[in-house]
Amino acid sequence: MAKLTANRIGDIRKAVNFTRILKMTPQKWMKIGRKAVSYIREDARRGHLQGDIEVDRYRSRQYINYKSKGMRRKDGKRLKGQYAQKITSTRTDKVDLTLTGDMINSLRPVKSSQLGVEIAVGSEHIGKVVGNRRYGREILSLHKGNQRKVKLDILNVIDKNLRSWAKDRIVINIG
């Protein structure tokens, strides 16, 4: 039987330290949060929502008419509150939540820890988020397709950690 020396104890400790494989730093979570935001923005521009309802139609005929005309009245003037706004989407076949693009562009990861990341919109857009939630239109969560993408992103980080861990010398003595 081999003699148990300080070197060997260190090797065994290194071999048993599996927690390093699963360790997610706040920086890694922030990176995953930025990817999740990009998935949400990409879907919004295509008219895919994040909640249970992935595709929705506008309910107000009046809103459809205004949006298709760049928020202009019959006389060609912009609606009140839309004077200085840049209209980025006049699409009316699906709800895309990107009339001006401000709400979607304000979406970003705001806080991370070793346990996860928080994604939020700018405080000036919270009313829009809450209003759209009444209709099942969600942007602060992930639909199943994006959940799979984020899970793969997390697994890629764990895979990198595992490969890094496996490069170290592993010594396990039995008996």
C-alpha positions as CSV (number, residue, x, y, z in Angstrom):
1,M,0.0,0.0,0.0
2,A,1.3,3.5,-0.9
3,K,2.3,5.9,1.8
4,L,-0.1,8.8,2.4
5,T,2.1,11.9,2.1
6,A,1.1,15.6,2.0
7,N,1.5,15.5,-1.9
8,R,-0.9,12.6,-2.2
9,I,-3.5,14.2,0.1
10,G,-3.3,17.4,-2.1
11,D,-3.8,15.2,-5.2
12,I,-6.8,13.5,-3.6
13,R,-8.3,16.8,-2.5
14,K,-7.8,18.2,-6.0
15,A,-9.5,15.1,-7.5
16,V,-12.5,15.3,-5.2
17,N,-13.1,19.0,-5.6
18,F,-16.0,18.6,-8.0
19,T,-17.7,21.8,-7.0
20,R,-15.2,23.7,-9.3
21,I,-16.9,22.0,-12.3
22,L,-20.3,23.5,-11.4
23,K,-19.1,26.9,-10.3
24,M,-20.7,29.8,-12.1
25,T,-19.2,33.2,-11.5
26,P,-21.4,36.4,-11.6
27,Q,-19.5,37.3,-14.8
28,K,-20.5,34.1,-16.5
29,W,-24.1,34.6,-15.4
30,M,-24.0,38.1,-16.8
31,K,-22.8,36.8,-20.1
32,I,-25.6,34.2,-20.1
33,G,-28.0,37.0,-19.2
34,R,-26.8,39.1,-22.2
35,K,-27.4,36.0,-24.5
36,A,-30.9,35.5,-23.1
37,V,-31.7,39.2,-23.8
38,S,-30.5,38.8,-27.3
39,Y,-32.8,35.8,-27.7
40,I,-35.8,37.8,-26.4
41,R,-35.0,40.8,-28.7
42,E,-34.5,38.6,-31.7
43,D,-37.9,36.8,-31.1
44,A,-39.7,40.1,-30.5
45,R,-38.5,41.5,-33.8
46,R,-39.9,38.3,-35.5
47,G,-43.2,38.6,-33.6
48,H,-42.6,35.7,-31.1
49,L,-43.5,36.4,-27.5
50,Q,-41.9,34.7,-24.4
51,G,-44.9,33.6,-22.3
52,D,-47.4,30.9,-22.9
53,I,-48.7,32.7,-26.0
54,E,-45.8,32.8,-28.5
55,V,-47.7,34.6,-31.3
56,D,-50.5,37.0,-30.7
57,R,-52.7,39.4,-32.8
58,Y,-53.6,42.9,-32.0
59,R,-57.2,43.3,-30.6
60,S,-57.8,46.9,-31.3
61,R,-58.6,47.8,-34.9
62,Q,-57.9,51.5,-34.2
63,Y,-54.4,50.6,-32.9
64,I,-53.7,48.5,-36.0
65,N,-54.7,51.5,-38.2
66,Y,-52.5,53.9,-36.2
67,K,-49.5,51.6,-36.0
68,S,-49.6,50.8,-39.8
69,K,-49.5,54.5,-40.5
70,G,-46.6,55.2,-38.1
71,M,-48.9,56.5,-35.4
72,R,-50.4,59.3,-37.5
73,R,-53.9,60.5,-37.6
74,K,-55.9,60.9,-40.8
75,D,-54.6,64.5,-41.2
76,G,-51.0,63.1,-41.2
77,K,-50.0,64.5,-37.8
78,R,-48.5,62.2,-35.1
79,L,-50.6,61.1,-32.2
80,K,-50.1,62.9,-28.9
81,G,-47.1,61.4,-27.1
82,Q,-45.6,60.2,-30.4
83,Y,-44.4,63.5,-31.8
84,A,-40.7,63.0,-31.2
85,Q,-40.7,59.3,-31.2
86,K,-38.9,57.3,-33.8
87,I,-41.3,54.5,-35.1
88,T,-39.2,51.4,-35.8
89,S,-42.1,49.0,-36.6
90,T,-45.3,49.4,-38.4
91,R,-45.9,45.6,-38.6
92,T,-49.4,44.7,-37.6
93,D,-49.7,41.0,-38.6
94,K,-48.3,39.9,-35.2
95,V,-47.7,41.6,-31.9
96,D,-44.0,42.4,-31.8
97,L,-43.8,44.9,-28.9
98,T,-41.4,47.0,-31.0
99,L,-43.4,50.1,-32.0
100,T,-40.5,52.4,-31.0
101,G,-38.0,49.7,-29.9
102,D,-37.4,51.6,-26.7
103,M,-38.9,48.9,-24.4
104,I,-37.1,46.0,-26.0
105,N,-33.8,48.0,-26.2
106,S,-34.0,48.8,-22.5
107,L,-34.1,45.1,-21.7
108,R,-30.8,44.1,-20.1
109,P,-29.2,41.9,-17.4
110,V,-29.0,44.1,-14.3
111,K,-27.7,42.0,-11.5
112,S,-25.9,38.6,-11.2
113,S,-24.6,36.4,-8.4
114,Q,-23.2,32.9,-8.2
115,L,-26.8,31.6,-8.4
116,G,-28.2,33.4,-11.4
117,V,-28.9,36.6,-13.3
118,E,-31.8,39.1,-13.2
119,I,-33.1,40.7,-16.4
120,A,-35.2,43.9,-16.3
121,V,-36.5,46.7,-18.5
122,G,-36.0,50.4,-17.9
123,S,-38.3,51.8,-15.2
124,E,-40.1,54.0,-17.7
125,H,-41.4,50.9,-19.5
126,I,-42.7,48.9,-16.5
127,G,-46.3,50.1,-17.3
128,K,-46.0,48.7,-20.8
129,V,-44.7,45.4,-19.5
130,V,-47.6,45.1,-17.0
131,G,-50.2,46.2,-19.5
132,N,-49.0,43.6,-22.0
133,R,-49.0,40.9,-19.3
134,R,-52.7,41.3,-19.1
135,Y,-53.0,39.9,-22.6
136,G,-50.4,37.1,-21.9
137,R,-47.6,39.0,-23.8
138,E,-44.4,38.4,-21.8
139,I,-40.9,39.7,-22.4
140,L,-39.4,39.1,-19.0
141,S,-39.3,35.3,-19.1
142,L,-38.3,32.7,-21.7
143,H,-40.4,30.5,-23.8
144,K,-39.4,26.8,-24.1
145,G,-37.2,27.3,-27.1
146,N,-35.2,30.0,-25.4
147,Q,-35.1,28.0,-22.2
148,R,-33.4,25.2,-24.2
149,K,-30.9,27.7,-25.6
150,V,-30.0,29.1,-22.2
151,K,-29.7,25.6,-20.7
152,L,-27.2,24.8,-23.5
153,D,-25.3,28.0,-22.7
154,I,-25.1,26.9,-19.1
155,L,-24.0,23.4,-20.1
156,N,-21.3,24.9,-22.3
157,V,-19.9,26.8,-19.2
158,I,-20.0,23.6,-17.2
159,D,-18.4,21.7,-20.0
160,K,-15.5,24.2,-20.2
161,N,-15.1,23.9,-16.4
162,L,-15.1,20.1,-16.6
163,R,-12.4,20.2,-19.4
164,S,-10.3,22.6,-17.3
165,W,-10.7,20.4,-14.2
166,A,-9.9,17.2,-16.2
167,K,-6.5,18.7,-17.4
168,D,-5.3,18.6,-13.7
169,R,-3.5,15.6,-12.4
170,I,-6.1,13.1,-10.9
171,V,-4.8,10.5,-8.5
172,I,-7.2,8.2,-6.7
173,N,-5.8,5.4,-4.6
174,I,-8.1,2.6,-3.6
175,G,-7.0,0.1,-0.9
